[in-house]
């Protein structure tokens, strides 16, 4: 992950970066396949804490997320909120 020296990414920024990287891999596919691929990858490889945090980012407006990640959001399994 590259970013300018001296600028540390916070957890949300890292999740947005990672989700957008996944989307960039799938973006050359037809839209429905790309959405399904993004959701499947996140469902299969992200732990519940990561998916929960991504859900909160989406609910807050999805700042920084690619349109493909946002369009795949309905297919991502969102874990139950923690108390």
PATIRO-445584 format. One record per residue: x, y, z of N, C-alpha, C, O in turn; residue in three letters. Coordinates in nm, 4 decimals, m for minus. Example, Ala and Ser with C-alpha at 12.3 -4.5 7.8 and 13.67 -1.06 7.14 Angstrom:
2
<r n_east="1.3190" n_north="m0.5690" n_up="0.7800" ca_east="1.2300" ca_north="m0.4500" ca_up="0.7800" c_east="1.3200" c_north="m0.3300" c_up="0.7800" o_east="1.4236" o_north="m0.3319" o_up="0.8465" rest="ALA"/>
<r n_east="1.2850" n_north="m0.2250" n_up="0.7080" ca_east="1.3670" ca_north="m0.1060" ca_up="0.7140" c_east="1.2900" c_north="0.0030" c_up="0.7870" o_east="1.3409" o_north="0.1138" o_up="0.8039" rest="SER"/>
//
This chain:
83
<r n_east="0.0854" n_north="m0.1160" n_up="0.0000" ca_east="0.0000" ca_north="0.0000" ca_up="0.0000" c_east="0.0900" c_north="0.1222" c_up="0.0000" o_east="0.1719" o_north="0.1396" o_up="0.0903" rest="UNK"/>
<r n_east="0.0754" n_north="0.2053" n_up="m0.0990" ca_east="0.1619" ca_north="0.3231" ca_up="m0.1040" c_east="0.0821" c_north="0.4477" c_up="m0.0675" o_east="m0.0334" o_north="0.4643" o_up="m0.1066" rest="UNK"/>
<r n_east="0.1465" n_north="0.5328" n_up="0.0072" ca_east="0.0912" ca_north="0.6635" ca_up="0.0387" c_east="0.2079" c_north="0.7538" c_up="0.0750" o_east="0.3179" o_north="0.7065" o_up="0.1035" rest="UNK"/>
<r n_east="0.1832" n_north="0.8826" n_up="0.0738" ca_east="0.2914" ca_north="0.9770" ca_up="0.0964" c_east="0.3541" c_north="0.9568" c_up="0.2331" o_east="0.2861" o_north="0.9249" o_up="0.3307" rest="UNK"/>
<r n_east="0.4855" n_north="0.9761" n_up="0.2382" ca_east="0.5575" ca_north="0.9636" ca_up="0.3642" c_east="0.5014" c_north="1.0633" c_up="0.4655" o_east="0.4730" o_north="1.1786" o_up="0.4328" rest="UNK"/>
<r n_east="0.4865" n_north="1.0165" n_up="0.5875" ca_east="0.4402" ca_north="1.1060" ca_up="0.6928" c_east="0.2902" c_north="1.1147" c_up="0.7059" o_east="0.2409" o_north="1.1831" o_up="0.7956" rest="UNK"/>
<r n_east="0.2154" n_north="1.0478" n_up="0.6197" ca_east="0.0706" ca_north="1.0515" ca_up="0.6319" c_east="0.0202" c_north="0.9102" c_up="0.6571" o_east="0.0101" o_north="0.8297" o_up="0.5645" rest="UNK"/>
<r n_east="m0.0107" n_north="0.8813" n_up="0.7796" ca_east="m0.0615" ca_north="0.7493" ca_up="0.8162" c_east="m0.2109" c_north="0.7425" c_up="0.7859" o_east="m0.2850" o_north="0.8382" o_up="0.8080" rest="UNK"/>
<r n_east="m0.2524" n_north="0.6291" n_up="0.7358" ca_east="m0.3943" ca_north="0.6091" ca_up="0.7074" c_east="m0.4624" c_north="0.5572" c_up="0.8332" o_east="m0.4066" o_north="0.4745" o_up="0.9052" rest="UNK"/>
<r n_east="m0.5824" n_north="0.6059" n_up="0.8591" ca_east="m0.6587" ca_north="0.5504" ca_up="0.9706" c_east="m0.7309" c_north="0.4242" c_up="0.9225" o_east="m0.7259" o_north="0.3910" o_up="0.8041" rest="UNK"/>
<r n_east="m0.7969" n_north="0.3551" n_up="1.0129" ca_east="m0.8624" ca_north="0.2285" ca_up="0.9807" c_east="m0.9651" c_north="0.2437" c_up="0.8690" o_east="m0.9680" o_north="0.1625" o_up="0.7765" rest="UNK"/>
<r n_east="m1.0488" n_north="0.3460" n_up="0.8763" ca_east="m1.1493" ca_north="0.3660" ca_up="0.7718" c_east="m1.0847" c_north="0.3900" c_up="0.6366" o_east="m1.1298" o_north="0.3359" o_up="0.5356" rest="UNK"/>
<r n_east="m0.9809" n_north="0.4698" n_up="0.6338" ca_east="m0.9120" ca_north="0.4974" ca_up="0.5077" c_east="m0.8520" c_north="0.3696" c_up="0.4495" o_east="m0.8546" o_north="0.3492" o_up="0.3281" rest="UNK"/>
<r n_east="m0.7981" n_north="0.2839" n_up="0.5358" ca_east="m0.7416" ca_north="0.1573" ca_up="0.4893" c_east="m0.8509" c_north="0.0678" c_up="0.4311" o_east="m0.8312" o_north="0.0052" o_up="0.3270" rest="UNK"/>
<r n_east="m0.9653" n_north="0.0617" n_up="0.4977" ca_east="m1.0747" ca_north="m0.0198" ca_up="0.4466" c_east="m1.1255" c_north="0.0325" c_up="0.3128" o_east="m1.1529" o_north="m0.0456" o_up="0.2217" rest="UNK"/>
<r n_east="m1.1380" n_north="0.1635" n_up="0.3011" ca_east="m1.1807" ca_north="0.2238" ca_up="0.1748" c_east="m1.0792" c_north="0.1915" c_up="0.0656" o_east="m1.1168" o_north="0.1549" o_up="m0.0458" rest="UNK"/>
<r n_east="m0.9517" n_north="0.2051" n_up="0.0975" ca_east="m0.8454" ca_north="0.1745" ca_up="0.0012" c_east="m0.8551" c_north="0.0292" c_up="m0.0440" o_east="m0.8513" o_north="m0.0002" o_up="m0.1635" rest="UNK"/>
<r n_east="m0.8679" n_north="m0.0616" n_up="0.0531" ca_east="m0.8730" ca_north="m0.2038" ca_up="0.0208" c_east="m0.9975" c_north="m0.2373" c_up="m0.0615" o_east="m0.9886" o_north="m0.3116" o_up="m0.1592" rest="UNK"/>
<r n_east="m1.1117" n_north="m0.1841" n_up="m0.0237" ca_east="m1.2347" ca_north="m0.2093" ca_up="m0.0989" c_east="m1.2224" c_north="m0.1572" c_up="m0.2419" o_east="m1.2659" o_north="m0.2230" o_up="m0.3364" rest="UNK"/>
<r n_east="m1.1634" n_north="m0.0400" n_up="m0.2572" ca_east="m1.1454" ca_north="0.0168" ca_up="m0.3910" c_east="m1.0465" c_north="m0.0645" c_up="m0.4745" o_east="m1.0618" o_north="m0.0741" o_up="m0.5963" rest="UNK"/>
<r n_east="m0.9450" n_north="m0.1230" n_up="m0.4101" ca_east="m0.8512" ca_north="m0.2099" ca_up="m0.4814" c_east="m0.9239" c_north="m0.3341" c_up="m0.5337" o_east="m0.9010" o_north="m0.3772" o_up="m0.6467" rest="UNK"/>
<r n_east="m1.0105" n_north="m0.3906" n_up="m0.4514" ca_east="m1.0900" ca_north="m0.5059" ca_up="m0.4941" c_east="m1.1767" c_north="m0.4662" c_up="m0.6132" o_east="m1.1845" o_north="m0.5389" o_up="m0.7122" rest="UNK"/>
<r n_east="m1.2410" n_north="m0.3518" n_up="m0.6031" ca_east="m1.3268" ca_north="m0.3044" ca_up="m0.7118" c_east="m1.2469" c_north="m0.2824" c_up="m0.8400" o_east="m1.2960" o_north="m0.3115" o_up="m0.9491" rest="UNK"/>
<r n_east="m1.1254" n_north="m0.2318" n_up="m0.8281" ca_east="m1.0451" ca_north="m0.2068" ca_up="m0.9490" c_east="m1.0117" c_north="m0.3375" c_up="m1.0205" o_east="m0.9981" o_north="m0.3394" o_up="m1.1428" rest="UNK"/>
<r n_east="m0.9983" n_north="m0.4465" n_up="m0.9452" ca_east="m0.9732" ca_north="m0.5771" ca_up="m1.0062" c_east="m1.0929" c_north="m0.6227" c_up="m1.0897" o_east="m1.0757" o_north="m0.6785" o_up="m1.1981" rest="UNK"/>
<r n_east="m1.2123" n_north="m0.5992" n_up="m1.0399" ca_east="m1.3336" ca_north="m0.6488" ca_up="m1.1050" c_east="m1.3947" c_north="m0.5516" c_up="m1.2060" o_east="m1.4867" o_north="m0.5901" o_up="m1.2782" rest="UNK"/>
<r n_east="m1.3472" n_north="m0.4278" n_up="m1.2137" ca_east="m1.4170" ca_north="m0.3265" ca_up="m1.2929" c_east="m1.4221" c_north="m0.3532" c_up="m1.4428" o_east="m1.5050" o_north="m0.2943" o_up="m1.5122" rest="UNK"/>
<r n_east="m1.3358" n_north="m0.4404" n_up="m1.4945" ca_east="m1.3391" ca_north="m0.4682" ca_up="m1.6383" c_east="m1.4478" c_north="m0.5699" c_up="m1.6755" o_east="m1.4731" o_north="m0.5939" o_up="m1.7936" rest="UNK"/>
<r n_east="m1.5110" n_north="m0.6287" n_up="m1.5750" ca_east="m1.6179" ca_north="m0.7264" ca_up="m1.5994" c_east="m1.7502" c_north="m0.6537" c_up="m1.6227" o_east="m1.7630" o_north="m0.5353" o_up="m1.5916" rest="UNK"/>
<r n_east="m1.8487" n_north="m0.7257" n_up="m1.6779" ca_east="m1.9829" ca_north="m0.6665" ca_up="m1.6855" c_east="m2.0274" c_north="m0.6255" c_up="m1.5448" o_east="m1.9900" o_north="m0.6889" o_up="m1.4462" rest="UNK"/>
<r n_east="m2.1069" n_north="m0.5198" n_up="m1.5367" ca_east="m2.1396" ca_north="m0.4590" ca_up="m1.4082" c_east="m2.1959" c_north="m0.5573" c_up="m1.3059" o_east="m2.1538" o_north="m0.5565" o_up="m1.1902" rest="UNK"/>
<r n_east="m2.2903" n_north="m0.6417" n_up="m1.3470" ca_east="m2.3491" ca_north="m0.7343" ca_up="m1.2498" c_east="m2.2475" c_north="m0.8360" c_up="m1.1992" o_east="m2.2507" o_north="m0.8728" o_up="m1.0818" rest="UNK"/>
<r n_east="m2.1576" n_north="m0.8819" n_up="m1.2858" ca_east="m2.0525" ca_north="m0.9747" ca_up="m1.2440" c_east="m1.9513" c_north="m0.9046" c_up="m1.1530" o_east="m1.9023" o_north="m0.9630" o_up="m1.0564" rest="UNK"/>
<r n_east="m1.9213" n_north="m0.7799" n_up="m1.1850" ca_east="m1.8268" ca_north="m0.7032" ca_up="m1.1037" c_east="m1.8825" c_north="m0.6808" c_up="m0.9630" o_east="m1.8114" o_north="m0.6980" o_up="m0.8640" rest="UNK"/>
<r n_east="m2.0098" n_north="m0.6425" n_up="m0.9551" ca_east="m2.0734" ca_north="m0.6229" ca_up="m0.8236" c_east="m2.0703" c_north="m0.7521" c_up="m0.7427" o_east="m2.0355" o_north="m0.7516" o_up="m0.6246" rest="UNK"/>
<r n_east="m2.1065" n_north="m0.8614" n_up="m0.8062" ca_east="m2.1074" ca_north="m0.9908" ca_up="m0.7373" c_east="m1.9663" c_north="m1.0301" c_up="m0.6946" o_east="m1.9478" o_north="m1.0848" o_up="m0.5859" rest="UNK"/>
<r n_east="m1.8671" n_north="m1.0030" n_up="m0.7783" ca_east="m1.7285" ca_north="m1.0367" ca_up="m0.7452" c_east="m1.6768" c_north="m0.9580" c_up="m0.6264" o_east="m1.6098" o_north="m1.0133" o_up="m0.5392" rest="UNK"/>
<r n_east="m1.7077" n_north="m0.8283" n_up="m0.6224" ca_east="m1.6661" ca_north="m0.7449" ca_up="m0.5095" c_east="m1.7311" c_north="m0.7956" c_up="m0.3815" o_east="m1.6635" o_north="m0.8138" o_up="m0.2802" rest="UNK"/>
<r n_east="m1.8613" n_north="m0.8183" n_up="m0.3857" ca_east="m1.9328" ca_north="m0.8644" ca_up="m0.2666" c_east="m1.8812" c_north="m1.0010" c_up="m0.2216" o_east="m1.8609" o_north="m1.0228" o_up="m0.1021" rest="UNK"/>
<r n_east="m1.8601" n_north="m1.0922" n_up="m0.3150" ca_east="m1.8122" ca_north="m1.2264" ca_up="m0.2797" c_east="m1.6752" c_north="m1.2187" c_up="m0.2144" o_east="m1.6513" o_north="m1.2839" o_up="m0.1128" rest="UNK"/>
<r n_east="m1.5857" n_north="m1.1404" n_up="m0.2713" ca_east="m1.4513" ca_north="m1.1292" ca_up="m0.2140" c_east="m1.4578" c_north="m1.0746" c_up="m0.0711" o_east="m1.3939" o_north="m1.1284" o_up="0.0194" rest="UNK"/>
<r n_east="m1.5339" n_north="m0.9694" n_up="m0.0518" ca_east="m1.5448" ca_north="m0.9101" ca_up="0.0822" c_east="m1.6126" c_north="m1.0088" c_up="0.1776" o_east="m1.5695" o_north="m1.0231" o_up="0.2920" rest="UNK"/>
<r n_east="m1.7172" n_north="m1.0763" n_up="0.1322" ca_east="m1.7850" ca_north="m1.1750" ca_up="0.2167" c_east="m1.6928" c_north="m1.2909" c_up="0.2539" o_east="m1.6960" o_north="m1.3391" o_up="0.3671" rest="UNK"/>
<r n_east="m1.6115" n_north="m1.3350" n_up="0.1599" ca_east="m1.5263" ca_north="m1.4516" ca_up="0.1822" c_east="m1.3995" c_north="m1.4219" c_up="0.2620" o_east="m1.3514" o_north="m1.5077" o_up="0.3361" rest="UNK"/>
<r n_east="m1.3453" n_north="m1.3014" n_up="0.2474" ca_east="m1.2119" ca_north="m1.2767" ca_up="0.3020" c_east="m1.2036" c_north="m1.1698" c_up="0.4107" o_east="m1.1020" o_north="m1.1610" o_up="0.4797" rest="UNK"/>
<r n_east="m1.3057" n_north="m1.0899" n_up="0.4273" ca_east="m1.3017" ca_north="m0.9879" ca_up="0.5320" c_east="m1.3682" c_north="m1.0415" c_up="0.6571" o_east="m1.4740" o_north="m1.1041" o_up="0.6509" rest="UNK"/>
<r n_east="m1.3056" n_north="m1.0165" n_up="0.7703" ca_east="m1.3668" ca_north="m1.0631" ca_up="0.8945" c_east="m1.4859" c_north="m0.9733" c_up="0.9303" o_east="m1.5012" o_north="m0.8645" o_up="0.8747" rest="UNK"/>
<r n_east="m1.5700" n_north="m1.0198" n_up="1.0235" ca_east="m1.6906" ca_north="m0.9434" ca_up="1.0568" c_east="m1.6634" c_north="m0.7993" c_up="1.1007" o_east="m1.7414" o_north="m0.7095" o_up="1.0688" rest="UNK"/>
<r n_east="m1.5544" n_north="m0.7766" n_up="1.1731" ca_east="m1.5244" ca_north="m0.6389" ca_up="1.2163" c_east="m1.5000" c_north="m0.5475" c_up="1.0969" o_east="m1.5447" o_north="m0.4328" o_up="1.0957" rest="UNK"/>
<r n_east="m1.4287" n_north="m0.5987" n_up="0.9963" ca_east="m1.4009" ca_north="m0.5190" ca_up="0.8767" c_east="m1.5294" c_north="m0.4904" c_up="0.7999" o_east="m1.5526" o_north="m0.3779" o_up="0.7554" rest="UNK"/>
<r n_east="m1.6131" n_north="m0.5937" n_up="0.7846" ca_east="m1.7398" ca_north="m0.5744" ca_up="0.7125" c_east="m1.8328" c_north="m0.4809" c_up="0.7886" o_east="m1.9027" o_north="m0.3996" o_up="0.7281" rest="UNK"/>
<r n_east="m1.8340" n_north="m0.4921" n_up="0.9203" ca_east="m1.9179" ca_north="m0.4029" ca_up="1.0023" c_east="m1.8728" c_north="m0.2577" c_up="0.9839" o_east="m1.9554" o_north="m0.1680" o_up="0.9674" rest="UNK"/>
<r n_east="m1.7423" n_north="m0.2359" n_up="0.9869" ca_east="m1.6896" ca_north="m0.0991" ca_up="0.9716" c_east="m1.7197" c_north="m0.0468" c_up="0.8307" o_east="m1.7568" o_north="0.0695" o_up="0.8147" rest="UNK"/>
<r n_east="m1.7041" n_north="m0.1313" n_up="0.7292" ca_east="m1.7366" ca_north="m0.0902" ca_up="0.5924" c_east="m1.8844" c_north="m0.0534" c_up="0.5825" o_east="m1.9202" o_north="0.0441" o_up="0.5164" rest="UNK"/>
<r n_east="m1.9691" n_north="m0.1306" n_up="0.6474" ca_east="m2.1121" ca_north="m0.1004" ca_up="0.6475" c_east="m2.1373" c_north="0.0386" c_up="0.7053" o_east="m2.2174" o_north="0.1150" o_up="0.6515" rest="UNK"/>
<r n_east="m2.0695" n_north="0.0709" n_up="0.8136" ca_east="m2.0856" ca_north="0.2041" ca_up="0.8743" c_east="m2.0394" c_north="0.3140" c_up="0.7789" o_east="m2.1003" o_north="0.4208" o_up="0.7720" rest="UNK"/>
<r n_east="m1.9328" n_north="0.2876" n_up="0.7064" ca_east="m1.8845" ca_north="0.3859" ca_up="0.6077" c_east="m1.9896" c_north="0.4053" c_up="0.4985" o_east="m2.0179" o_north="0.5182" o_up="0.4585" rest="UNK"/>
<r n_east="m2.0474" n_north="0.2949" n_up="0.4504" ca_east="m2.1513" ca_north="0.3030" ca_up="0.3472" c_east="m2.2720" c_north="0.3796" c_up="0.4006" o_east="m2.3250" o_north="0.4675" o_up="0.3326" rest="UNK"/>
<r n_east="m2.3155" n_north="0.3464" n_up="0.5225" ca_east="m2.4311" ca_north="0.4151" ca_up="0.5824" c_east="m2.4070" c_north="0.5644" c_up="0.5995" o_east="m2.5008" o_north="0.6438" o_up="0.5931" rest="UNK"/>
<r n_east="m2.2820" n_north="0.6029" n_up="0.6212" ca_east="m2.2478" ca_north="0.7442" ca_up="0.6414" c_east="m2.2301" c_north="0.8179" c_up="0.5086" o_east="m2.1917" o_north="0.9348" o_up="0.5073" rest="UNK"/>
<r n_east="m2.2579" n_north="0.7505" n_up="0.3976" ca_east="m2.2488" ca_north="0.8157" ca_up="0.2676" c_east="m2.1425" c_north="0.7588" c_up="0.1765" o_east="m2.1363" o_north="0.7946" o_up="0.0590" rest="UNK"/>
<r n_east="m2.0583" n_north="0.6701" n_up="0.2287" ca_east="m1.9595" ca_north="0.6031" ca_up="0.1443" c_east="m1.8463" c_north="0.6901" c_up="0.0962" o_east="m1.7910" o_north="0.6663" o_up="m0.0111" rest="UNK"/>
<r n_east="m1.8108" n_north="0.7909" n_up="0.1741" ca_east="m1.7054" ca_north="0.8839" ca_up="0.1336" c_east="m1.5779" c_north="0.8106" c_up="0.0921" o_east="m1.5190" o_north="0.7373" o_up="0.1715" rest="UNK"/>
<r n_east="m1.5364" n_north="0.8309" n_up="m0.0316" ca_east="m1.4132" ca_north="0.7740" ca_up="m0.0842" c_east="m1.4292" c_north="0.6391" c_up="m0.1508" o_east="m1.3391" o_north="0.5948" o_up="m0.2220" rest="UNK"/>
<r n_east="m1.5421" n_north="0.5724" n_up="m0.1293" ca_east="m1.5636" ca_north="0.4417" ca_up="m0.1916" c_east="m1.5975" c_north="0.4569" c_up="m0.3393" o_east="m1.6678" o_north="0.5496" o_up="m0.3796" rest="UNK"/>
<r n_east="m1.5462" n_north="0.3643" n_up="m0.4184" ca_east="m1.5765" ca_north="0.3676" ca_up="m0.5608" c_east="m1.7244" c_north="0.3353" c_up="m0.5833" o_east="m1.7865" o_north="0.2682" o_up="m0.5008" rest="UNK"/>
<r n_east="m1.7805" n_north="0.3824" n_up="m0.6937" ca_east="m1.9200" ca_north="0.3509" ca_up="m0.7249" c_east="m1.9453" c_north="0.1997" c_up="m0.7302" o_east="m2.0545" o_north="0.1544" o_up="m0.6961" rest="UNK"/>
<r n_east="m1.8465" n_north="0.1224" n_up="m0.7721" ca_east="m1.8641" ca_north="m0.0224" ca_up="m0.7793" c_east="m1.8788" c_north="m0.0823" c_up="m0.6402" o_east="m1.9625" o_north="m0.1705" o_up="m0.6208" rest="UNK"/>
<r n_east="m1.8011" n_north="m0.0379" n_up="m0.5436" ca_east="m1.8156" ca_north="m0.0872" ca_up="m0.4063" c_east="m1.9542" c_north="m0.0495" c_up="m0.3538" o_east="m2.0223" o_north="m0.1318" o_up="m0.2927" rest="UNK"/>
<r n_east="m1.9949" n_north="0.0731" n_up="m0.3773" ca_east="m2.1264" ca_north="0.1173" ca_up="m0.3299" c_east="m2.2388" c_north="0.0365" c_up="m0.3941" o_east="m2.3371" o_north="0.0033" o_up="m0.3279" rest="UNK"/>
<r n_east="m2.2245" n_north="0.0049" n_up="m0.5222" ca_east="m2.3297" ca_north="m0.0724" ca_up="m0.5877" c_east="m2.3297" c_north="m0.2184" c_up="m0.5420" o_east="m2.4324" o_north="m0.2855" o_up="m0.5521" rest="UNK"/>
<r n_east="m2.2180" n_north="m0.2681" n_up="m0.4928" ca_east="m2.2087" ca_north="m0.4051" ca_up="m0.4424" c_east="m2.2542" c_north="m0.4162" c_up="m0.2971" o_east="m2.2703" o_north="m0.5268" o_up="m0.2455" rest="UNK"/>
<r n_east="m2.2749" n_north="m0.3036" n_up="m0.2316" ca_east="m2.3030" ca_north="m0.3026" ca_up="m0.0878" c_east="m2.4242" c_north="m0.3872" c_up="m0.0499" o_east="m2.4247" o_north="m0.4490" o_up="0.0565" rest="UNK"/>
<r n_east="m2.5261" n_north="m0.3911" n_up="m0.1340" ca_east="m2.6462" ca_north="m0.4690" ca_up="m0.1014" c_east="m2.6187" c_north="m0.6194" c_up="m0.0975" o_east="m2.6936" o_north="m0.6945" o_up="m0.0351" rest="UNK"/>
<r n_east="m2.5119" n_north="m0.6634" n_up="m0.1638" ca_east="m2.4791" ca_north="m0.8061" ca_up="m0.1679" c_east="m2.3782" c_north="m0.8461" c_up="m0.0598" o_east="m2.3479" o_north="m0.9645" o_up="m0.0449" rest="UNK"/>
<r n_east="m2.3267" n_north="m0.7500" n_up="0.0146" ca_east="m2.2302" ca_north="m0.7798" ca_up="0.1198" c_east="m2.3068" c_north="m0.8188" c_up="0.2459" o_east="m2.4012" o_north="m0.7507" o_up="0.2860" rest="UNK"/>
<r n_east="m2.2648" n_north="m0.9293" n_up="0.3079" ca_east="m2.3291" ca_north="m0.9743" ca_up="0.4317" c_east="m2.2798" c_north="m0.8855" c_up="0.5460" o_east="m2.1616" o_north="m0.8860" o_up="0.5804" rest="UNK"/>
<r n_east="m2.3718" n_north="m0.8103" n_up="0.6034" ca_east="m2.3355" ca_north="m0.7212" ca_up="0.7133" c_east="m2.3539" c_north="m0.7932" c_up="0.8458" o_east="m2.4633" o_north="m0.8418" o_up="0.8743" rest="UNK"/>
<r n_east="m2.2502" n_north="m0.8014" n_up="0.9271" ca_east="m2.2634" ca_north="m0.8659" ca_up="1.0582" c_east="m2.3568" c_north="m0.7869" c_up="1.1492" o_east="m2.3776" o_north="m0.6670" o_up="1.1309" rest="UNK"/>
<r n_east="m2.4112" n_north="m0.8556" n_up="1.2451" ca_east="m2.4953" ca_north="m0.7892" ca_up="1.3441" c_east="m2.4119" c_north="m0.6853" c_up="1.4188" o_east="m2.2947" o_north="m0.7093" o_up="1.4475" rest="UNK"/>
<r n_east="m2.4708" n_north="m0.5712" n_up="1.4503" ca_east="m2.3959" ca_north="m0.4695" ca_up="1.5253" c_east="m2.3599" c_north="m0.5215" c_up="1.6649" o_east="m2.4324" o_north="m0.6014" o_up="1.7242" rest="UNK"/>
<r n_east="m2.2477" n_north="m0.4746" n_up="1.7143" ca_east="m2.2069" ca_north="m0.5115" ca_up="1.8505" c_east="m2.2559" c_north="m0.4052" c_up="1.9466" o_east="m2.2690" o_north="m0.2884" o_up="1.9100" rest="UNK"/>
<r n_east="m2.2820" n_north="m0.4447" n_up="2.0660" ca_east="m2.3322" ca_north="m0.3498" ca_up="2.1674" c_east="m2.2177" c_north="m0.2848" c_up="2.2404" o_east="m2.2398" o_north="m0.2023" o_up="2.3290" rest="UNK"/>
//
